[in-house]
Amino acid sequence: MAGLVPAIHVLQNCSMAGGFVYILTNRPNGILYVGVTSDLVRRNYEHRSGFVEGFTKRHGLKRLVYFEQFDDIRAAIQREHNMKHWPRAWKVRKILVDNADWADLYSTITK
């Protein structure tokens, strides 16, 4: 047991890479999915290509309509957790503030 304590201590003090919270949909005002990743371009490519089994593939969620960037992945994970518990209207409002046309933002992150 004593060997575990230093490992935990090291993990708590190492600097973590940044992260992103993102929202995907299939169409304006369609189904919403909130996710978190450390590599937004790669993760969205996986969703768009159908590599990710589950909810996003089943519902055809490929349109990136919102994202936030964080310096620490732990902050991004916490934000995702909070947003998943928001009412749908709050998520829609958040999208409309920055992306009123529900445009696909994928091309803006791949440039």
N, CA, C and O atoms as a Tinker XYZ file with bonds, in Angstrom:
   444  protein
     1  N      0.809000   -1.196000    0.000000    73     2
     2  CA     0.000000    0.000000    0.000000    64     1     3
     3  C      0.854000    1.262000    0.000000    63     2     4     5
     4  O      0.481000    2.268000   -0.605000    81     3
     5  N      1.985000    1.212000    0.669000    73     3     6
     6  CA     2.812000    2.404000    0.752000    64     5     7
     7  C      3.296000    2.843000   -0.623000    63     6     8     9
     8  O      3.533000    4.030000   -0.845000    81     7
     9  N      3.447000    1.894000   -1.552000    73     7    10
    10  CA     3.899000    2.234000   -2.892000    64     9    11
    11  C      2.882000    3.029000   -3.691000    63    10    12    13
    12  O      3.258000    3.708000   -4.648000    81    11
    13  N      1.625000    2.969000   -3.335000    73    11    14
    14  CA     0.600000    3.693000   -4.072000    64    13    15
    15  C      0.583000    5.179000   -3.764000    63    14    16    17
    16  O      0.247000    5.985000   -4.632000    81    15
    17  N      0.932000    5.548000   -2.568000    73    15    18
    18  CA     0.853000    6.947000   -2.165000    64    17    19
    19  C      1.747000    7.841000   -3.022000    63    18    20    21
    20  O      1.268000    8.866000   -3.506000    81    19
    21  N      3.034000    7.503000   -3.237000    73    19    22
    22  CA     3.849000    8.370000   -4.103000    64    21    23
    23  C      3.293000    8.480000   -5.525000    63    22    24    25
    24  O      3.364000    9.546000   -6.136000    81    23
    25  N      2.744000    7.392000   -6.051000    73    23    26
    26  CA     2.196000    7.444000   -7.411000    64    25    27
    27  C      1.021000    8.411000   -7.477000    63    26    28    29
    28  O      0.907000    9.185000   -8.427000    81    27
    29  N      0.164000    8.371000   -6.493000    73    27    30
    30  CA    -0.963000    9.298000   -6.447000    64    29    31
    31  C     -0.461000   10.724000   -6.318000    63    30    32    33
    32  O     -0.969000   11.627000   -6.983000    81    31
    33  N      0.535000   10.932000   -5.464000    73    31    34
    34  CA     1.101000   12.258000   -5.259000    64    33    35
    35  C      1.694000   12.805000   -6.560000    63    34    36    37
    36  O      1.507000   13.980000   -6.877000    81    35
    37  N      2.403000   11.967000   -7.313000    73    35    38
    38  CA     3.005000   12.398000   -8.574000    64    37    39
    39  C      1.916000   12.797000   -9.564000    63    38    40    41
    40  O      2.044000   13.822000  -10.234000    81    39
    41  N      0.845000   12.008000   -9.670000    73    39    42
    42  CA    -0.228000   12.326000  -10.602000    64    41    43
    43  C     -0.928000   13.628000  -10.256000    63    42    44    45
    44  O     -1.356000   14.357000  -11.152000    81    43
    45  N     -1.050000   13.927000   -8.989000    73    43    46
    46  CA    -1.724000   15.152000   -8.583000    64    45    47
    47  C     -0.888000   16.381000   -8.874000    63    46    48    49
    48  O     -1.435000   17.470000   -9.052000    81    47
    49  N      0.431000   16.231000   -8.925000    73    47    50
    50  CA     1.305000   17.386000   -9.109000    64    49    51
    51  C      1.824000   17.555000  -10.531000    63    50    52    53
    52  O      2.438000   18.576000  -10.839000    81    51
    53  N      1.590000   16.573000  -11.407000    73    51    54
    54  CA     2.087000   16.739000  -12.769000    64    53    55
    55  C      1.166000   17.701000  -13.528000    63    54    56    57
    56  O     -0.024000   17.800000  -13.229000    81    55
    57  N      1.724000   18.394000  -14.496000    73    55    58
    58  CA     0.883000   19.314000  -15.259000    64    57    59
    59  C      0.117000   18.512000  -16.308000    63    58    60    61
    60  O      0.691000   17.704000  -17.037000    81    59
    61  N     -1.162000   18.748000  -16.366000    73    59    62
    62  CA    -2.026000   18.021000  -17.284000    64    61    63
    63  C     -2.191000   18.849000  -18.557000    63    62    64    65
    64  O     -2.210000   20.079000  -18.518000    81    63
    65  N     -2.307000   18.159000  -19.671000    73    63    66
    66  CA    -2.530000   18.841000  -20.934000    64    65    67
    67  C     -3.930000   19.445000  -20.943000    63    66    68    69
    68  O     -4.786000   19.076000  -20.139000    81    67
    69  N     -4.143000   20.361000  -21.848000    73    67    70
    70  CA    -5.443000   21.015000  -21.953000    64    69    71
    71  C     -6.505000   20.115000  -22.534000    63    70    72    73
    72  O     -6.244000   18.964000  -22.882000    81    71
    73  N     -7.706000   20.650000  -22.637000    73    71    74
    74  CA    -8.803000   19.858000  -23.158000    64    73    75
    75  C     -9.900000   20.731000  -23.737000    63    74    76    77
    76  O     -9.846000   21.959000  -23.675000    81    75
    77  N    -10.891000   20.069000  -24.299000    73    75    78
    78  CA   -12.014000   20.738000  -24.939000    64    77    79
    79  C    -13.313000   20.083000  -24.511000    63    78    80    81
    80  O    -13.380000   18.867000  -24.326000    81    79
    81  N    -14.338000   20.896000  -24.357000    73    79    82
    82  CA   -15.707000   20.416000  -24.233000    64    81    83
    83  C    -16.370000   20.794000  -25.543000    63    82    84    85
    84  O    -16.167000   21.895000  -26.056000    81    83
    85  N    -17.166000   19.880000  -26.085000    73    83    86
    86  CA   -17.782000   20.154000  -27.377000    64    85    87
    87  C    -19.215000   19.644000  -27.404000    63    86    88    89
    88  O    -19.600000   18.770000  -26.627000    81    87
    89  N    -19.992000   20.211000  -28.317000    73    87    90
    90  CA   -21.365000   19.768000  -28.528000    64    89    91
    91  C    -21.528000   19.401000  -30.000000    63    90    92    93
    92  O    -21.194000   20.181000  -30.892000    81    91
    93  N    -22.048000   18.200000  -30.233000    73    91    94
    94  CA   -22.367000   17.721000  -31.578000    64    93    95
    95  C    -23.875000   17.639000  -31.733000    63    94    96    97
    96  O    -24.601000   17.468000  -30.753000    81    95
    97  N    -24.341000   17.762000  -32.965000    73    95    98
    98  CA   -25.753000   17.580000  -33.283000    64    97    99
    99  C    -25.865000   16.972000  -34.676000    63    98   100   101
   100  O    -24.869000   16.845000  -35.389000    81    99
   101  N    -27.069000   16.603000  -35.053000    73    99   102
   102  CA   -27.299000   16.076000  -36.393000    64   101   103
   103  C    -27.925000   17.133000  -37.317000    63   102   104   105
   104  O    -27.859000   17.015000  -38.540000    81   103
   105  N    -28.526000   18.156000  -36.720000    73   103   106
   106  CA   -29.146000   19.239000  -37.498000    64   105   107
   107  C    -29.486000   20.383000  -36.532000    63   106   108   109
   108  O    -29.464000   20.176000  -35.319000    81   107
   109  N    -29.799000   21.576000  -37.036000    73   107   110
   110  CA   -30.211000   22.645000  -36.128000    64   109   111
   111  C    -31.374000   22.210000  -35.249000    63   110   112   113
   112  O    -32.348000   21.631000  -35.731000    81   111
   113  N    -31.266000   22.490000  -33.975000    73   111   114
   114  CA   -32.259000   22.106000  -32.979000    64   113   115
   115  C    -32.483000   20.595000  -32.907000    63   114   116   117
   116  O    -33.546000   20.143000  -32.480000    81   115
   117  N    -31.488000   19.818000  -33.321000    73   115   118
   118  CA   -31.605000   18.365000  -33.289000    64   117   119
   119  C    -31.111000   17.788000  -31.961000    63   118   120   121
   120  O    -31.053000   18.480000  -30.944000    81   119
   121  N    -30.762000   16.524000  -32.001000    73   119   122
   122  CA   -30.251000   15.829000  -30.827000    64   121   123
   123  C    -28.897000   16.422000  -30.466000    63   122   124   125
   124  O    -28.097000   16.723000  -31.351000    81   123
   125  N    -28.633000   16.594000  -29.168000    73   123   126
   126  CA   -27.370000   17.165000  -28.703000    64   125   127
   127  C    -26.548000   16.119000  -27.963000    63   126   128   129
   128  O    -27.085000   15.271000  -27.250000    81   127
   129  N    -25.231000   16.199000  -28.149000    73   127   130
   130  CA   -24.293000   15.347000  -27.432000    64   129   131
   131  C    -23.175000   16.229000  -26.893000    63   130   132   133
   132  O    -22.575000   16.993000  -27.649000    81   131
   133  N    -22.891000   16.135000  -25.610000    73   131   134
   134  CA   -21.799000   16.883000  -24.987000    64   133   135
   135  C    -20.661000   15.913000  -24.720000    63   134   136   137
   136  O    -20.865000   14.862000  -24.113000    81   135
   137  N    -19.462000   16.261000  -25.174000    73   135   138
   138  CA   -18.301000   15.408000  -24.980000    64   137   139
   139  C    -17.094000   16.199000  -24.528000    63   138   140   141
   140  O    -17.112000   17.430000  -24.516000    81   139
   141  N    -16.038000   15.480000  -24.153000    73   139   142
   142  CA   -14.782000   16.088000  -23.729000    64   141   143
   143  C    -13.633000   15.326000  -24.382000    63   142   144   145
   144  O    -13.714000   14.112000  -24.568000    81   143
   145  N    -12.573000   16.035000  -24.727000    73   143   146
   146  CA   -11.420000   15.414000  -25.365000    64   145   147
   147  C    -10.184000   16.280000  -25.171000    63   146   148   149
   148  O    -10.285000   17.474000  -24.890000    81   147
   149  N     -9.026000   15.669000  -25.322000    73   147   150
   150  CA    -7.783000   16.441000  -25.293000    64   149   151
   151  C     -7.354000   16.828000  -26.708000    63   150   152   153
   152  O     -6.471000   17.669000  -26.875000    81   151
   153  N     -7.967000   16.226000  -27.724000    73   151   154
   154  CA    -7.627000   16.504000  -29.125000    64   153   155
   155  C     -8.929000   16.656000  -29.918000    63   154   156   157
   156  O     -9.503000   15.670000  -30.380000    81   155
   157  N     -9.377000   17.881000  -30.068000    73   155   158
   158  CA   -10.674000   18.164000  -30.680000    64   157   159
   159  C    -10.736000   17.745000  -32.146000    63   158   160   161
   160  O    -11.751000   17.201000  -32.580000    81   159
   161  N     -9.691000   17.981000  -32.910000    73   159   162
   162  CA    -9.689000   17.627000  -34.330000    64   161   163
   163  C     -9.788000   16.109000  -34.489000    63   162   164   165
   164  O    -10.614000   15.618000  -35.258000    81   163
   165  N     -8.955000   15.374000  -33.773000    73   163   166
   166  CA    -8.959000   13.915000  -33.866000    64   165   167
   167  C    -10.311000   13.341000  -33.450000    63   166   168   169
   168  O    -10.868000   12.488000  -34.141000    81   167
   169  N    -10.830000   13.807000  -32.330000    73   167   170
   170  CA   -12.074000   13.261000  -31.805000    64   169   171
   171  C    -13.251000   13.539000  -32.751000    63   170   172   173
   172  O    -14.104000   12.675000  -32.955000    81   171
   173  N    -13.292000   14.736000  -33.320000    73   171   174
   174  CA   -14.370000   15.042000  -34.258000    64   173   175
   175  C    -14.230000   14.238000  -35.544000    63   174   176   177
   176  O    -15.230000   13.825000  -36.132000    81   175
   177  N    -13.002000   14.016000  -35.979000    73   175   178
   178  CA   -12.782000   13.162000  -37.147000    64   177   179
   179  C    -13.315000   11.752000  -36.871000    63   178   180   181
   180  O    -13.929000   11.136000  -37.743000    81   179
   181  N    -13.080000   11.249000  -35.666000    73   179   182
   182  CA   -13.580000    9.924000  -35.299000    64   181   183
   183  C    -15.108000    9.880000  -35.336000    63   182   184   185
   184  O    -15.694000    8.921000  -35.839000    81   183
   185  N    -15.747000   10.918000  -34.805000    73   183   186
   186  CA   -17.213000   10.968000  -34.845000    64   185   187
   187  C    -17.713000   11.021000  -36.295000    63   186   188   189
   188  O    -18.638000   10.296000  -36.663000    81   187
   189  N    -17.106000   11.868000  -37.100000    73   187   190
   190  CA   -17.550000   12.062000  -38.478000    64   189   191
   191  C    -17.343000   10.808000  -39.322000    63   190   192   193
   192  O    -18.126000   10.526000  -40.230000    81   191
   193  N    -16.294000   10.064000  -39.020000    73   191   194
   194  CA   -15.966000    8.862000  -39.789000    64   193   195
   195  C    -16.716000    7.624000  -39.314000    63   194   196   197
   196  O    -16.654000    6.574000  -39.954000    81   195
   197  N    -17.420000    7.743000  -38.200000    73   195   198
   198  CA   -18.172000    6.612000  -37.676000    64   197   199
   199  C    -17.332000    5.625000  -36.884000    63   198   200   201
   200  O    -17.765000    4.495000  -36.661000    81   199
   201  N    -16.131000    6.028000  -36.452000    73   199   202
   202  CA   -15.259000    5.151000  -35.673000    64   201   203
   203  C    -15.760000    4.961000  -34.249000    63   202   204   205
   204  O    -15.418000    3.977000  -33.593000    81   203
   205  N    -16.565000    5.897000  -33.773000    73   203   206
   206  CA   -17.033000    5.869000  -32.389000    64   205   207
   207  C    -18.397000    5.185000  -32.343000    63   206   208   209
   208  O    -19.391000    5.731000  -32.821000    81   207
   209  N    -18.433000    3.994000  -31.769000    73   207   210
   210  CA   -19.703000    3.277000  -31.621000    64   209   211
   211  C    -20.528000    3.939000  -30.522000    63   210   212   213
   212  O    -19.981000    4.568000  -29.616000    81   211
   213  N    -21.816000    3.795000  -30.608000    73   211   214
   214  CA   -22.671000    4.277000  -29.535000    64   213   215
   215  C    -23.612000    5.377000  -29.975000    63   214   216   217
   216  O    -24.060000    5.427000  -31.120000    81   215
   217  N    -23.898000    6.257000  -29.027000    73   215   218
   218  CA   -24.930000    7.281000  -29.185000    64   217   219
   219  C    -24.711000    8.162000  -30.410000    63   218   220   221
   220  O    -25.640000    8.370000  -31.190000    81   219
   221  N    -23.491000    8.685000  -30.592000    73   219   222
   222  CA   -23.251000    9.626000  -31.693000    64   221   223
   223  C    -23.393000    8.953000  -33.054000    63   222   224   225
   224  O    -23.929000    9.551000  -33.986000    81   223
   225  N    -22.926000    7.736000  -33.174000    73   223   226
   226  CA   -23.044000    7.016000  -34.446000    64   225   227
   227  C    -24.497000    6.632000  -34.708000    63   226   228   229
   228  O    -24.992000    6.775000  -35.826000    81   227
   229  N    -25.171000    6.146000  -33.679000    73   227   230
   230  CA   -26.566000    5.713000  -33.803000    64   229   231
   231  C    -27.475000    6.857000  -34.273000    63   230   232   233
   232  O    -28.411000    6.631000  -35.039000    81   231
   233  N    -27.199000    8.075000  -33.818000    73   231   234
   234  CA   -28.056000    9.223000  -34.139000    64   233   235
   235  C    -27.468000   10.139000  -35.221000    63   234   236   237
   236  O    -28.052000   11.176000  -35.533000    81   235
   237  N    -26.329000    9.767000  -35.789000    73   235   238
   238  CA   -25.731000   10.559000  -36.863000    64   237   239
   239  C    -25.269000   11.935000  -36.426000    63   238   240   241
   240  O    -25.426000   12.909000  -37.162000    81   239
   241  N    -24.705000   12.021000  -35.242000    73   239   242
   242  CA   -24.266000   13.319000  -34.714000    64   241   243
   243  C    -22.855000   13.618000  -35.212000    63   242   244   245
   244  O    -21.876000   13.100000  -34.675000    81   243
   245  N    -22.761000   14.446000  -36.229000    73   243   246
   246  CA   -21.472000   14.756000  -36.858000    64   245   247
   247  C    -21.198000   16.244000  -36.938000    63   246   248   249
   248  O    -20.086000   16.644000  -37.283000    81   247
   249  N    -22.171000   17.066000  -36.633000    73   247   250
   250  CA   -22.033000   18.515000  -36.771000    64   249   251
   251  C    -21.530000   19.119000  -35.464000    63   250   252   253
   252  O    -22.227000   19.094000  -34.450000    81   251
   253  N    -20.316000   19.659000  -35.497000    73   251   254
   254  CA   -19.733000   20.336000  -34.335000    64   253   255
   255  C    -20.306000   21.752000  -34.283000    63   254   256   257
   256  O    -20.024000   22.567000  -35.161000    81   255
   257  N    -21.107000   22.047000  -33.263000    73   255   258
   258  CA   -21.772000   23.355000  -33.203000    64   257   259
   259  C    -21.259000   24.234000  -32.066000    63   258   260   261
   260  O    -21.575000   25.423000  -32.011000    81   259
   261  N    -20.472000   23.660000  -31.162000    73   259   262
   262  CA   -19.986000   24.444000  -30.026000    64   261   263
   263  C    -18.771000   23.753000  -29.427000    63   262   264   265
   264  O    -18.708000   22.524000  -29.374000    81   263
   265  N    -17.794000   24.558000  -28.972000    73   263   266
   266  CA   -16.684000   24.005000  -28.196000    64   265   267
   267  C    -16.069000   25.085000  -27.324000    63   266   268   269
   268  O    -16.133000   26.276000  -27.629000    81   267
   269  N    -15.478000   24.638000  -26.241000    73   267   270
   270  CA   -14.731000   25.500000  -25.321000    64   269   271
   271  C    -13.373000   24.860000  -25.099000    63   270   272   273
   272  O    -13.261000   23.635000  -25.031000    81   271
   273  N    -12.340000   25.685000  -24.986000    73   271   274
   274  CA   -10.992000   25.182000  -24.740000    64   273   275
   275  C    -10.579000   25.487000  -23.308000    63   274   276   277
   276  O    -10.909000   26.547000  -22.777000    81   275
   277  N     -9.857000   24.557000  -22.679000    73   275   278
   278  CA    -9.382000   24.693000  -21.310000    64   277   279
   279  C     -7.895000   24.382000  -21.247000    63   278   280   281
   280  O     -7.400000   23.537000  -21.992000    81   279
   281  N     -7.184000   25.065000  -20.358000    73   279   282
   282  CA    -5.758000   24.820000  -20.182000    64   281   283
   283  C     -5.480000   23.509000  -19.456000    63   282   284   285
   284  O     -4.403000   22.932000  -19.601000    81   283
   285  N     -6.440000   23.044000  -18.684000    73   283   286
   286  CA    -6.276000   21.836000  -17.873000    64   285   287
   287  C     -7.416000   20.869000  -18.199000    63   286   288   289
   288  O     -8.586000   21.246000  -18.138000    81   287
   289  N     -7.080000   19.640000  -18.542000    73   287   290
   290  CA    -8.094000   18.651000  -18.908000    64   289   291
   291  C     -9.080000   18.416000  -17.767000    63   290   292   293
   292  O    -10.250000   18.118000  -18.007000    81   291
   293  N     -8.612000   18.548000  -16.531000    73   291   294
   294  CA    -9.515000   18.344000  -15.389000    64   293   295
   295  C    -10.630000   19.385000  -15.371000    63   294   296   297
   296  O    -11.763000   19.077000  -15.004000    81   295
   297  N    -10.313000   20.608000  -15.763000    73   295   298
   298  CA   -11.335000   21.657000  -15.844000    64   297   299
   299  C    -12.328000   21.342000  -16.965000    63   298   300   301
   300  O    -13.528000   21.576000  -16.821000    81   299
   301  N    -11.823000   20.813000  -18.078000    73   299   302
   302  CA   -12.696000   20.440000  -19.185000    64   301   303
   303  C    -13.634000   19.298000  -18.779000    63   302   304   305
   304  O    -14.817000   19.314000  -19.118000    81   303
   305  N    -13.109000   18.322000  -18.061000    73   303   306
   306  CA   -13.931000   17.200000  -17.599000    64   305   307
   307  C    -15.010000   17.687000  -16.648000    63   306   308   309
   308  O    -16.154000   17.239000  -16.726000    81   307
   309  N    -14.665000   18.590000  -15.762000    73   307   310
   310  CA   -15.648000   19.134000  -14.824000    64   309   311
   311  C    -16.730000   19.920000  -15.565000    63   310   312   313
   312  O    -17.914000   19.811000  -15.247000    81   311
   313  N    -16.315000   20.711000  -16.555000    73   311   314
   314  CA   -17.271000   21.492000  -17.342000    64   313   315
   315  C    -18.226000   20.560000  -18.106000    63   314   316   317
   316  O    -19.431000   20.807000  -18.149000    81   315
   317  N    -17.684000   19.494000  -18.705000    73   315   318
   318  CA   -18.526000   18.532000  -19.413000    64   317   319
   319  C    -19.548000   17.921000  -18.453000    63   318   320   321
   320  O    -20.732000   17.822000  -18.776000    81   319
   321  N    -19.087000   17.520000  -17.288000    73   319   322
   322  CA   -19.979000   16.926000  -16.292000    64   321   323
   323  C    -21.110000   17.894000  -15.944000    63   322   324   325
   324  O    -22.272000   17.495000  -15.870000    81   323
   325  N    -20.769000   19.156000  -15.734000    73   323   326
   326  CA   -21.785000   20.163000  -15.416000    64   325   327
   327  C    -22.767000   20.357000  -16.570000    63   326   328   329
   328  O    -23.980000   20.393000  -16.361000    81   327
   329  N    -22.237000   20.482000  -17.791000    73   327   330
   330  CA   -23.097000   20.735000  -18.953000    64   329   331
   331  C    -24.038000   19.572000  -19.237000    63   330   332   333
   332  O    -25.163000   19.783000  -19.691000    81   331
   333  N    -23.595000   18.355000  -18.976000    73   331   334
   334  CA   -24.464000   17.195000  -19.203000    64   333   335
   335  C    -25.685000   17.231000  -18.303000    63   334   336   337
   336  O    -26.707000   16.619000  -18.613000    81   335
   337  N    -25.584000   17.940000  -17.195000    73   335   338
   338  CA   -26.713000   18.048000  -16.273000    64   337   339
   339  C    -27.556000   19.300000  -16.502000    63   338   340   341
   340  O    -28.572000   19.490000  -15.834000    81   339
   341  N    -27.146000   20.153000  -17.436000    73   339   342
   342  CA   -27.929000   21.336000  -17.760000    64   341   343
   343  C    -29.207000   20.925000  -18.491000    63   342   344   345
   344  O    -29.218000   19.907000  -19.183000    81   343
   345  N    -30.268000   21.691000  -18.348000    73   343   346
   346  CA   -31.456000   21.476000  -19.190000    64   345   347
   347  C    -31.092000   21.740000  -20.657000    63   346   348   349
   348  O    -30.176000   22.511000  -20.942000    81   347
   349  N    -31.794000   21.113000  -21.559000    73   347   350
   350  CA   -31.544000   21.283000  -22.989000    64   349   351
   351  C    -31.586000   22.757000  -23.400000    63   350   352   353
   352  O    -30.766000   23.197000  -24.206000    81   351
   353  N    -32.523000   23.512000  -22.857000    73   351   354
   354  CA   -32.669000   24.927000  -23.220000    64   353   355
   355  C    -31.387000   25.713000  -22.930000    63   354   356   357
   356  O    -31.042000   26.624000  -23.682000    81   355
   357  N    -30.688000   25.374000  -21.861000    73   355   358
   358  CA   -29.443000   26.071000  -21.542000    64   357   359
   359  C    -28.378000   25.763000  -22.584000    63   358   360   361
   360  O    -27.637000   26.655000  -22.998000    81   359
   361  N    -28.296000   24.515000  -23.008000    73   359   362
   362  CA   -27.305000   24.119000  -24.019000    64   361   363
   363  C    -27.615000   24.817000  -25.345000    63   362   364   365
   364  O    -26.716000   25.329000  -26.012000    81   363
   365  N    -28.884000   24.831000  -25.715000    73   363   366
   366  CA   -29.287000   25.493000  -26.964000    64   365   367
   367  C    -28.951000   26.977000  -26.901000    63   366   368   369
   368  O    -28.445000   27.541000  -27.871000    81   367
   369  N    -29.227000   27.605000  -25.775000    73   367   370
   370  CA   -28.915000   29.027000  -25.604000    64   369   371
   371  C    -27.411000   29.271000  -25.746000    63   370   372   373
   372  O    -26.992000   30.247000  -26.369000    81   371
   373  N    -26.605000   28.385000  -25.168000    73   371   374
   374  CA   -25.144000   28.506000  -25.253000    64   373   375
   375  C    -24.694000   28.420000  -26.720000    63   374   376   377
   376  O    -23.826000   29.180000  -27.151000    81   375
   377  N    -25.278000   27.505000  -27.472000    73   375   378
   378  CA   -24.946000   27.376000  -28.902000    64   377   379
   379  C    -25.358000   28.634000  -29.657000    63   378   380   381
   380  O    -24.585000   29.159000  -30.459000    81   379
   381  N    -26.568000   29.116000  -29.406000    73   379   382
   382  CA   -27.089000   30.271000  -30.144000    64   381   383
   383  C    -26.277000   31.547000  -29.924000    63   382   384   385
   384  O    -26.189000   32.385000  -30.821000    81   383
   385  N    -25.688000   31.697000  -28.747000    73   383   386
   386  CA   -24.879000   32.893000  -28.468000    64   385   387
   387  C    -23.687000   32.974000  -29.407000    63   386   388   389
   388  O    -23.383000   34.048000  -29.926000    81   387
   389  N    -23.008000   31.857000  -29.634000    73   387   390
   390  CA   -21.792000   31.851000  -30.457000    64   389   391
   391  C    -22.002000   31.361000  -31.882000    63   390   392   393
   392  O    -21.170000   31.624000  -32.751000    81   391
   393  N    -23.101000   30.649000  -32.140000    73   391   394
   394  CA   -23.284000   30.008000  -33.431000    64   393   395
   395  C    -24.785000   29.974000  -33.761000    63   394   396   397
   396  O    -25.397000   28.906000  -33.808000    81   395
   397  N    -25.350000   31.131000  -33.984000    73   395   398
   398  CA   -26.799000   31.257000  -34.176000    64   397   399
   399  C    -27.312000   30.456000  -35.375000    63   398   400   401
   400  O    -28.475000   30.052000  -35.388000    81   399
   401  N    -26.475000   30.223000  -36.370000    73   399   402
   402  CA   -26.885000   29.480000  -37.565000    64   401   403
   403  C    -26.690000   27.972000  -37.419000    63   402   404   405
   404  O    -27.000000   27.221000  -38.344000    81   403
   405  N    -26.191000   27.527000  -36.297000    73   403   406
   406  CA   -25.888000   26.107000  -36.066000    64   405   407
   407  C    -24.934000   25.581000  -37.139000    63   406   408   409
   408  O    -25.033000   24.429000  -37.562000    81   407
   409  N    -24.008000   26.440000  -37.572000    73   407   410
   410  CA   -23.044000   26.042000  -38.603000    64   409   411
   411  C    -22.096000   24.981000  -38.071000    63   410   412   413
   412  O    -21.806000   24.946000  -36.875000    81   411
   413  N    -21.614000   24.118000  -38.955000    73   411   414
   414  CA   -20.640000   23.099000  -38.576000    64   413   415
   415  C    -19.280000   23.769000  -38.422000    63   414   416   417
   416  O    -18.754000   24.329000  -39.384000    81   415
   417  N    -18.712000   23.719000  -37.235000    73   415   418
   418  CA   -17.452000   24.406000  -36.933000    64   417   419
   419  C    -16.219000   23.555000  -37.236000    63   418   420   421
   420  O    -15.095000   23.991000  -36.989000    81   419
   421  N    -16.412000   22.373000  -37.756000    73   419   422
   422  CA   -15.282000   21.467000  -38.011000    64   421   423
   423  C    -14.227000   22.107000  -38.899000    63   422   424   425
   424  O    -13.032000   21.959000  -38.639000    81   423
   425  N    -14.643000   22.812000  -39.938000    73   423   426
   426  CA   -13.674000   23.437000  -40.839000    64   425   427
   427  C    -12.866000   24.536000  -40.152000    63   426   428   429
   428  O    -11.753000   24.836000  -40.583000    81   427
   429  N    -13.402000   25.136000  -39.097000    73   427   430
   430  CA   -12.663000   26.195000  -38.398000    64   429   431
   431  C    -11.566000   25.628000  -37.503000    63   430   432   433
   432  O    -10.610000   26.334000  -37.183000    81   431
   433  N    -11.687000   24.370000  -37.095000    73   431   434
   434  CA   -10.648000   23.783000  -36.221000    64   433   435
   435  C     -9.606000   23.006000  -37.004000    63   434   436   437
   436  O     -8.579000   22.623000  -36.443000    81   435
   437  N     -9.843000   22.765000  -38.283000    73   435   438
   438  CA    -8.892000   21.990000  -39.094000    64   437   439
   439  C     -8.005000   22.867000  -39.946000    63   438   440   441
   440  O     -7.183000   22.345000  -40.700000    81   439
   441  N     -8.136000   24.164000  -39.859000    73   439   442
   442  CA    -7.308000   25.081000  -40.661000    64   441   443
   443  C     -5.938000   25.242000  -40.074000    63   442   444
   444  O     -5.114000   25.976000  -40.621000    81   443
